[in-house]
Amino acid sequence: MKVQCPACRIGFVIPDEKLAEGRILRIPCPKCKIPIELTGRSTLAEPGETAPQDMGLPPASDPLSDYTTAVDMVEEGVKTALLCVSNTKLAEKLAQVLQELDYWVVHAARAGFALGKLHHNTYDLIILEESFDAPKTAENLVLHHVQLLPMHVRRQFYLCLLSETLPTLDAMLAFRMGVNLLLNVADFEKAKIIFARSLKEYKNFYGFFNAELSRKLN
């Protein structure tokens, strides 16, 4: 599928299998970040019309050529979660819990992949290991990244920090670390109940704020 941004006019390609006929996806433009809404097959270029090379498509060596692997093709309204967990078995268990809570899940085993995903996508929930892809918390690149985000961006997602030492549901410690929830891996069996309750409280608390922010941005 050939797509062209209506704002900056850059062109790029989305694999046809990423978008089923009749479904709607919203993805950010790889250049200007303006949301683009796609419905089924693209109507921006029909056979016989402008060829891809005339639409400003990036060459194969350009980083934008990897855009379709960096952007998650998810239907609008679907809850999304990013798992920044190096332990594969733990990640599989967490993914199962989140799927039972109706989340569409992406697993990142390395910091570079996670940061790339965060650059191109917005997630409702991020679960991050305390020492993700690093020997200690102080060197956790993903944690540093989210801690430095502007507050209006930071409030758009819920961040859970997985720890082997910190106590579960310690609100004051979570606040000092810039996260929404602390979950000790020893309490994993309670994860589904903890996530469901904590996310509901968070949604109720920030629901009005996010709705007003979205209205002003649009």
matplotlib code that plots the C-alpha trace (Angstrom):
import matplotlib.pyplot as plt

x = [0.0, 1.4, 0.7, 1.4, 1.3, -1.3, 0.8, 4.5, 3.8, 6.4, 5.5, 6.1, 4.9, 2.8, 2.7, -0.9, -1.1, -0.8, -4.2, -7.2, -9.9, -12.5, -10.4, -9.1, -5.6, -4.1, -0.3, 2.1, 3.9, 7.5, 8.6, 6.2, 4.4, 0.9, -1.6, -2.6, -5.8, -5.9, -9.0, -8.5, -6.6, -5.0, -6.9, -3.9, -2.4, -4.2, -2.6, -1.5, -1.1, 2.0, 4.8, 6.3, 9.6, 7.7, 6.1, 9.3, 9.7, 13.0, 15.7, 16.2, 19.3, 17.3, 16.2, 12.6, 12.6, 12.5, 9.4, 7.0, 8.9, 9.2, 5.5, 2.9, 0.0, -2.9, -6.5, -7.7, -9.1, -7.0, -5.1, -1.4, 1.5, 5.2, 7.2, 10.8, 11.8, 15.0, 13.8, 12.0, 10.0, 8.9, 7.9, 5.8, 3.9, 3.4, 2.2, -0.4, -1.6, -1.9, -3.7, -6.3, -6.7, -7.3, -3.9, -2.0, 1.5, 5.0, 8.0, 11.4, 14.4, 16.9, 17.0, 17.7, 14.7, 12.5, 13.6, 13.0, 9.4, 8.9, 10.1, 7.5, 4.6, 2.5, 1.6, -1.1, 1.0, 4.8, 6.2, 9.9, 12.5, 14.4, 17.8, 16.5, 19.4, 21.8, 23.7, 22.0, 19.0, 21.2, 22.1, 18.6, 18.3, 14.6, 13.8, 16.0, 14.2, 10.7, 11.8, 12.9, 9.7, 7.5, 4.8, 1.9, 3.6, 4.5, 0.8, -0.3, 0.9, 1.1, 4.6, 5.1, 8.6, 9.5, 11.9, 13.5, 14.1, 11.6, 8.2, 5.0, 2.6, 4.9, 3.4, 5.9, 8.9, 7.2, 6.6, 10.3, 11.4, 9.0, 6.9, 3.2, 3.5, 6.1, 5.7, 8.1, 8.5, 7.8, 4.2, 3.8, 0.8, -1.1, -0.1, -3.5, -5.5, -2.9, -2.8, -6.6, -7.2, -4.3, -5.0, -8.7, -7.8, -5.3, -7.8, -10.4, -7.9, -6.4, -9.3, -10.5, -7.0, -6.2, -9.5, -9.0, -5.4, -6.5, -9.3, -6.8, -4.2, -6.7]
y = [0.0, 3.4, 6.2, 9.9, 12.3, 15.1, 17.5, 17.2, 15.1, 12.5, 9.1, 5.6, 2.1, 0.0, -3.8, -4.8, -7.5, -5.0, -3.5, -5.7, -4.4, -2.3, -1.7, 1.7, 2.4, 5.6, 5.9, 8.9, 10.3, 9.2, 12.8, 15.3, 13.0, 14.1, 11.2, 9.5, 7.5, 4.5, 2.5, -0.7, -0.2, 3.2, 5.5, 7.9, 6.2, 3.9, 1.8, 4.0, 7.1, 8.6, 6.1, 5.5, 7.1, 10.4, 10.5, 11.3, 7.7, 7.2, 5.0, 1.6, 2.9, 5.6, 4.9, 5.7, 2.5, 0.6, 2.6, -0.3, -2.5, 0.3, 1.3, -0.9, -1.5, -1.5, -0.7, 2.5, 2.0, -1.1, -1.0, -1.5, -2.5, -2.6, -5.2, -4.2, -7.5, -9.4, -12.6, -14.4, -16.7, -13.8, -11.8, -14.7, -14.9, -11.1, -11.1, -13.8, -11.7, -8.6, -10.4, -11.6, -7.9, -7.2, -5.6, -5.9, -6.6, -5.9, -7.5, -5.7, -7.7, -4.9, -1.2, -0.1, -1.9, -0.5, 3.1, 2.7, 1.5, 4.4, 6.9, 5.7, 4.6, 5.6, 2.8, 2.7, 0.6, 0.0, -2.7, -2.2, -4.3, -2.3, -3.3, -3.7, -4.5, -2.9, -4.1, -1.7, 0.7, 3.8, 2.6, 1.7, 3.8, 3.2, 4.4, 7.5, 8.2, 8.1, 10.1, 13.0, 13.2, 16.3, 15.8, 16.0, 13.2, 11.2, 11.1, 9.5, 6.1, 4.0, 2.8, -0.3, -1.1, -4.7, -5.3, -8.1, -6.0, -3.1, -3.7, -4.0, -1.1, 1.3, 4.5, 7.0, 5.1, 4.7, 8.5, 9.2, 6.9, 8.5, 5.4, 4.7, 1.2, -1.0, -4.7, -7.2, -10.3, -12.4, -11.1, -12.1, -14.4, -11.3, -9.3, -9.5, -8.3, -5.5, -4.3, -4.3, -2.4, 0.1, 0.9, 1.5, 3.9, 5.7, 6.0, 7.4, 9.9, 11.1, 10.5, 14.1, 15.5, 13.4, 14.1, 17.8, 17.6, 15.5, 18.1, 21.0, 19.2, 18.4]
z = [0.0, -1.0, 1.4, 1.2, 4.2, 3.5, 5.5, 4.5, 1.3, 2.1, 0.7, 2.2, 1.9, 4.3, 3.6, 2.5, 5.0, 7.9, 7.1, 6.5, 4.2, 5.9, 9.0, 10.2, 11.5, 12.7, 12.4, 12.7, 9.7, 9.9, 9.1, 10.6, 13.1, 11.9, 12.4, 9.2, 9.1, 6.8, 5.8, 4.0, 0.7, 0.1, -2.2, -2.5, -5.5, -8.0, -10.7, -13.6, -11.4, -9.9, -9.6, -6.1, -7.1, -7.9, -4.5, -2.6, -1.3, 0.6, -0.9, 0.5, 2.5, 4.2, 7.9, 6.9, 4.8, 8.1, 9.2, 8.7, 11.1, 13.7, 13.7, 15.3, 12.9, 15.5, 15.1, 16.6, 20.2, 20.9, 24.2, 23.7, 26.0, 25.7, 27.7, 28.4, 29.9, 29.2, 30.8, 28.0, 30.3, 32.5, 29.4, 28.1, 31.4, 31.5, 27.9, 28.8, 31.7, 29.6, 26.8, 29.3, 30.1, 26.4, 25.6, 22.3, 23.4, 22.0, 23.6, 23.7, 25.0, 24.4, 25.2, 21.6, 20.2, 23.1, 22.5, 18.8, 19.5, 21.9, 19.3, 16.7, 18.9, 22.0, 24.4, 27.1, 29.4, 29.7, 31.9, 32.5, 34.4, 37.0, 35.4, 31.9, 29.5, 32.1, 35.1, 37.5, 37.7, 37.3, 33.8, 32.6, 29.4, 28.9, 32.5, 32.0, 28.7, 30.2, 33.3, 31.1, 29.0, 29.3, 31.8, 29.3, 27.3, 30.4, 31.6, 28.4, 29.5, 32.7, 33.7, 35.9, 37.2, 37.8, 40.7, 42.6, 45.7, 45.9, 47.6, 45.5, 45.6, 47.5, 46.2, 47.7, 46.3, 42.9, 42.9, 43.7, 40.9, 38.4, 37.8, 38.5, 40.0, 41.6, 41.2, 42.9, 40.8, 43.9, 43.7, 40.0, 40.8, 41.8, 38.7, 36.9, 39.9, 40.6, 37.0, 36.6, 39.8, 39.5, 35.8, 36.6, 39.3, 37.0, 34.2, 36.5, 37.9, 34.7, 32.3, 32.3, 32.0, 29.0, 27.3, 27.6, 26.4, 23.4, 22.6, 22.7, 20.6, 17.9]

ax = plt.figure().add_subplot(projection="3d")
ax.plot(x, y, z, "-o")
ax.set_aspect("equal")
plt.show()
